[in-house]
Amino acid sequence: MKKYYAIKLNPRRADFAQTMTAQERIIMQQHIGYWKLYLDKGVMLIFGPVLDPKGTYGLGIVAVDSEEELKELLHNDPAATINDYEYHPMLAVMADSIG
């Protein structure tokens, strides 16, 4: 049975989205490509930046077999070298599970 997690990518500075260096921009493009592979596999269900006026951050919902699998995915994300992750389990209600 799959476990669902909300993952939040927290930039290390509040204005990160507006002040990314060229190198940080490259890493964030790699980050998008990394998660797109898992989106195509059905592991990542949705992801993208949240345009919070207090500071943009990333949000995703994943379906994995274990917390260890999630930790490995986060560890291998290129963006984890310049940002911090937090995650929390979800009690997900899926459209096909209602009825």
Secondary structure by P-SEA (a helix, b strand, c coil): cbbbbbbbbbbccccccccccaaaaaaaaaaaaaaaaaaaaccccbbbbcccccbbbbbbccccccaaaaaaaaaaccccccbbbbbbbbbcccccccc
